[in-house]
Amino acid sequence: MKSRKNLTRFTYESAAFEGWRLCISRGGTTFTKYFPDKKYGGARKSLTASEKVLVEIKLILEGGRRINGKLSPATIRKVGALLSKL
């Protein structure tokens, strides 16, 4: 499987992690979350889960406020809460 925008595939034979990494930057803040194949039951399922979360994050960021070009603390907390509950 190939990487996609904001989603990178990690498949290393010598590493302990195999799965997808979601990484999105907006307004000076970077959000990152890993979706391991072991936790989600395979490469396709972890990809599906990461795509769903990416859509939710984009919706939050589109509706979020900016202060001097940066994301507001409330928007950062909302995305952080979404990522931490996974």
Secondary structure, 3 states (H helix, E strand, C coil): CCCECCEEEEECCCCCCEEEEEEEEECCEEEEEEEEHHHHCCHHHHHHHHHHHHHHHHHHHHHCCEECCEECHHHHHHHHHHHHCC
